Amino acid sequence: MANIRNLDPSASPLDYYGSELRRLREEAKLSQDQLGGILFCTGSLVGQVETAKKLPTRQFSERLDAALMTGGLFTRLIGLVLKSQLPNWFQPYAEMEAKATYISTYQAQLVYGLLQTPAYARAVLGVENPDRLEEMVAARMERQRILERENPPVLCVILDEAVLYREIGGAEVMGSQLAHLLSFRDHPWIQVQVLPYAAGQHSAMMGSFTLLRFDDDPDVFYAPVYGGGHMTANPQVIRERFVSYARLQATALSREDSAALIARAMEERYGHQPEPEVA
């Protein structure tokens, strides 16, 4: 039997998505099973999305737009739906990150979210969010779409060497994650550096942080804290953190030496052979 649970479209982006799906499906005089056949999925899945019990994917949304000739409605909505799956405290940062022209980050423990593979993200997020794991992984992958747009932000990432050796998700996951990092070694807008153990004490001993720069808005400093995050546009804090970041970049290995260290960790620690560089 078709699921006819009523939704409040104003309750959340997911509820609005589901209510619009039901409205347009019924206008097209299609049953859930009929629409599912067109979308190459089950009618049950259509019903679960309509009742906000299942998170739609971007592929589902694109097929839905084509099937119901919506002019791209669901493809536009899916970004809002996926962003709404991020923790409430993190959403303001994600919105700022998506608007930034320059992103400069130091990460002491983990690969920065914009450069994580799905498997690595799943291992990280599964520690404290097993009940909402797929939704949160999908939301993290959605964040990464800013790197694919026509004018992506400049992204500078400094990883502590410990990040390379902290085995997240097992050897296979880590090998693939490090290979993903190496894929950016010649990217025009993304720079990955490693801060080696040999650096000793450094200007980011207090932990991970990110600096966001914008074309028309004040710079923002963000630092994660347990169960939340601290964000500020205080000019003095920004000034101090930019100096700290400049010192970190000077202390970290060069882009080329960082890639060599990542490749070595990949091979020696996780048994993965790096892909040869294209001449």
C-alpha positions as CSV (number, residue, x, y, z in Angstrom):
1,M,0.0,0.0,0.0
2,A,1.3,3.5,-0.8
3,N,2.5,5.5,2.1
4,I,0.2,8.5,2.6
5,R,1.8,10.1,5.7
6,N,1.1,13.8,5.6
7,L,4.1,16.2,5.8
8,D,4.5,19.7,6.9
9,P,6.5,21.2,4.0
10,S,7.9,24.0,6.2
11,A,9.3,21.5,8.8
12,S,12.6,21.0,6.9
13,P,14.1,21.0,3.4
14,L,13.7,17.2,3.3
15,D,10.0,17.5,4.2
16,Y,9.5,20.2,1.5
17,Y,11.3,18.0,-1.1
18,G,9.0,15.1,-0.2
19,S,5.8,17.1,-0.3
20,E,6.8,18.6,-3.7
21,L,7.6,15.1,-5.0
22,R,4.2,13.8,-4.0
23,R,2.4,16.9,-5.4
24,L,4.0,16.7,-8.8
25,R,3.7,12.9,-9.0
26,E,0.0,13.1,-8.3
27,E,-0.4,15.9,-10.9
28,A,1.3,13.6,-13.4
29,K,-1.3,10.9,-12.4
30,L,1.5,8.4,-11.6
31,S,1.5,5.9,-8.7
32,Q,4.6,5.5,-6.6
33,D,5.3,2.2,-8.4
34,Q,4.9,3.8,-11.9
35,L,7.2,6.6,-11.1
36,G,9.7,4.1,-9.5
37,G,9.7,2.2,-12.8
38,I,10.6,5.3,-14.7
39,L,13.3,6.2,-12.2
40,F,14.7,2.6,-12.1
41,C,14.0,2.2,-8.4
42,T,11.2,0.7,-6.3
43,G,7.9,2.4,-5.6
44,S,8.7,1.9,-1.9
45,L,11.8,4.1,-2.3
46,V,9.6,6.8,-3.9
47,G,7.2,6.5,-1.0
48,Q,10.0,6.8,1.6
49,V,11.4,9.9,0.0
50,E,7.9,11.4,-0.2
51,T,7.4,10.8,3.5
52,A,10.9,12.1,4.4
53,K,12.0,8.7,5.7
54,K,14.7,8.4,3.1
55,L,17.3,10.9,1.9
56,P,17.3,11.3,-1.9
57,T,20.5,11.4,-3.8
58,R,21.6,13.8,-6.5
59,Q,21.2,11.1,-9.1
60,F,17.7,10.4,-8.0
61,S,16.9,14.1,-8.1
62,E,18.2,14.5,-11.7
63,R,16.2,11.5,-12.9
64,L,13.2,12.9,-11.1
65,D,13.5,16.3,-12.9
66,A,13.7,14.5,-16.2
67,A,10.8,12.2,-15.5
68,L,8.4,14.9,-14.2
69,M,9.8,17.7,-16.4
70,T,10.3,20.1,-13.5
71,G,12.9,22.4,-15.0
72,G,15.5,21.3,-12.5
73,L,13.5,21.8,-9.3
74,F,14.7,18.8,-7.4
75,T,18.3,19.2,-8.6
76,R,18.2,22.6,-7.1
77,L,16.5,21.4,-3.9
78,I,18.9,18.5,-3.2
79,G,21.7,20.8,-2.2
80,L,19.6,22.4,0.5
81,V,18.4,18.9,1.6
82,L,21.9,17.5,1.9
83,K,23.2,20.6,3.7
84,S,20.4,20.3,6.2
85,Q,21.8,17.0,7.3
86,L,24.9,18.7,8.7
87,P,24.9,19.2,12.5
88,N,23.2,22.5,13.3
89,W,26.3,24.0,14.9
90,F,28.3,23.3,11.7
91,Q,25.8,24.7,9.1
92,P,26.9,28.3,9.5
93,Y,30.5,27.4,8.8
94,A,29.5,25.3,5.8
95,E,27.6,28.2,4.4
96,M,30.7,30.5,4.8
97,E,33.0,27.8,3.4
98,A,30.8,27.6,0.3
99,K,31.1,31.3,-0.3
100,A,34.9,31.7,0.4
101,T,37.4,32.7,-2.3
102,Y,40.4,31.4,-0.3
103,I,40.4,28.6,2.2
104,S,43.5,28.0,4.3
105,T,43.4,25.2,6.8
106,Y,45.7,23.3,9.2
107,Q,44.5,19.9,10.3
108,A,46.2,18.1,13.2
109,Q,44.3,14.8,13.2
110,L,42.2,14.2,10.1
111,V,42.2,15.0,6.4
112,Y,40.2,18.1,5.8
113,G,36.5,17.4,4.9
114,L,36.7,18.8,1.4
115,L,39.4,16.3,0.5
116,Q,38.0,13.2,2.2
117,T,37.0,10.1,0.2
118,P,33.6,8.7,0.9
119,A,35.1,5.6,2.7
120,Y,37.3,7.8,4.9
121,A,34.4,10.1,5.7
122,R,32.2,7.1,6.6
123,A,34.9,5.7,9.0
124,V,35.3,9.1,10.7
125,L,31.6,10.0,10.9
126,G,30.6,6.5,12.0
127,V,32.3,6.8,15.3
128,E,29.7,9.1,16.8
129,N,26.9,9.1,14.2
130,P,26.1,5.4,13.3
131,D,22.4,6.0,13.1
132,R,22.7,8.9,10.6
133,L,25.9,7.8,8.8
134,E,24.7,7.7,5.2
135,E,23.0,11.1,5.5
136,M,26.1,12.7,7.0
137,V,28.4,11.2,4.4
138,A,26.2,12.4,1.7
139,A,26.2,15.9,3.2
140,R,30.0,15.9,3.4
141,M,30.3,14.8,-0.2
142,E,27.9,17.6,-1.1
143,R,30.3,20.1,0.6
144,Q,33.0,19.1,-1.8
145,R,31.0,20.2,-4.9
146,I,32.4,23.7,-4.4
147,L,35.8,22.4,-5.7
148,E,34.1,21.4,-9.0
149,R,32.4,24.7,-9.8
150,E,33.5,27.0,-12.6
151,N,35.4,29.4,-10.2
152,P,36.4,27.2,-7.2
153,P,38.1,28.6,-4.1
154,V,41.8,28.4,-3.7
155,L,42.4,25.7,-1.1
156,C,45.6,25.5,0.9
157,V,45.8,22.5,3.2
158,I,48.5,21.7,5.7
159,L,48.3,18.3,7.3
160,D,50.2,17.2,10.3
161,E,52.3,14.2,9.5
162,A,50.3,12.3,12.1
163,V,47.3,12.4,9.7
164,L,49.1,10.2,7.3
165,Y,49.7,7.5,9.9
166,R,46.5,7.5,11.9
167,E,44.8,4.5,10.3
168,I,41.2,5.5,9.7
169,G,39.0,2.8,8.4
170,G,41.8,0.3,7.8
171,A,44.7,0.0,5.4
172,E,42.6,-0.1,2.2
173,V,40.7,3.0,3.1
174,M,43.8,4.9,4.1
175,G,45.7,3.9,1.0
176,S,42.9,5.1,-1.2
177,Q,42.6,8.4,0.9
178,L,46.3,9.1,0.5
179,A,46.1,8.3,-3.3
180,H,43.2,10.9,-3.4
181,L,45.5,13.5,-1.8
182,L,48.2,12.8,-4.3
183,S,45.7,13.3,-7.1
184,F,45.8,17.1,-6.2
185,R,49.6,17.5,-6.5
186,D,49.3,19.3,-9.8
187,H,46.0,20.9,-9.3
188,P,46.0,24.7,-10.1
189,W,43.8,25.7,-7.1
190,I,44.6,23.1,-4.5
191,Q,47.8,22.9,-2.5
192,V,48.5,20.1,0.0
193,Q,51.5,20.3,2.3
194,V,52.6,18.1,5.2
195,L,54.0,19.5,8.5
196,P,56.6,16.9,9.4
197,Y,57.3,15.5,12.9
198,A,60.8,17.0,12.5
199,A,59.3,20.5,12.7
200,G,58.9,20.1,16.5
201,Q,57.0,22.9,18.1
202,H,55.1,25.2,15.7
203,S,52.6,28.0,15.5
204,A,49.5,25.8,15.5
205,M,50.2,23.8,18.7
206,M,46.7,24.7,19.9
207,G,45.1,22.5,17.2
208,S,43.3,22.5,13.9
209,F,41.9,25.8,12.4
210,T,40.7,27.3,9.2
211,L,40.8,30.7,7.7
212,L,38.3,31.9,5.1
213,R,38.7,34.9,2.8
214,F,36.0,36.5,0.7
215,D,35.9,39.0,-2.1
216,D,33.4,41.3,-0.4
217,D,33.1,40.2,3.3
218,P,35.4,40.2,6.3
219,D,37.8,37.2,6.8
220,V,36.7,34.5,9.2
221,F,38.6,32.3,11.6
222,Y,37.1,28.9,12.5
223,A,38.4,26.3,15.1
224,P,36.6,23.1,15.9
225,V,35.8,22.3,19.5
226,Y,34.3,19.2,21.0
227,G,30.6,19.1,20.1
228,G,30.7,22.4,18.2
229,G,33.0,25.1,16.6
230,H,34.2,28.6,17.3
231,M,34.0,31.2,14.5
232,T,35.0,34.8,14.6
233,A,35.7,37.8,12.3
234,N,37.6,39.7,15.0
235,P,40.3,41.6,13.1
236,Q,43.0,41.0,15.8
237,V,42.3,37.2,15.8
238,I,42.4,37.1,12.0
239,R,45.7,39.0,11.9
240,E,47.3,36.7,14.4
241,R,46.1,33.5,12.7
242,F,47.2,34.6,9.3
243,V,50.7,35.2,10.6
244,S,50.5,31.7,12.3
245,Y,49.4,30.2,9.0
246,A,52.2,31.9,7.0
247,R,54.7,30.5,9.5
248,L,53.2,27.0,9.2
249,Q,53.5,27.2,5.4
250,A,57.1,28.1,5.7
251,T,57.8,25.3,8.2
252,A,55.9,22.6,6.3
253,L,57.4,20.5,3.5
254,S,57.1,21.9,0.0
255,R,54.3,20.7,-2.2
256,E,56.7,18.3,-4.0
257,D,58.3,17.0,-0.8
258,S,54.9,16.6,0.8
259,A,53.7,14.5,-2.2
260,A,56.8,12.3,-1.8
261,L,56.1,11.8,1.9
262,I,52.5,10.9,1.2
263,A,53.5,8.4,-1.4
264,R,56.1,6.9,0.9
265,A,53.5,6.5,3.7
266,M,51.1,5.0,1.2
267,E,53.5,2.4,0.1
268,E,55.3,1.5,3.3
269,R,52.4,1.8,5.8
270,Y,49.4,0.7,3.7
271,G,50.9,-1.3,0.9
272,H,49.6,0.9,-1.9
273,Q,51.6,1.8,-4.9
274,P,51.3,5.4,-6.0
275,E,50.1,6.1,-9.5
276,P,53.0,7.2,-11.7
277,E,53.0,10.9,-12.6
278,V,52.0,11.7,-16.2
279,A,54.8,13.2,-18.1
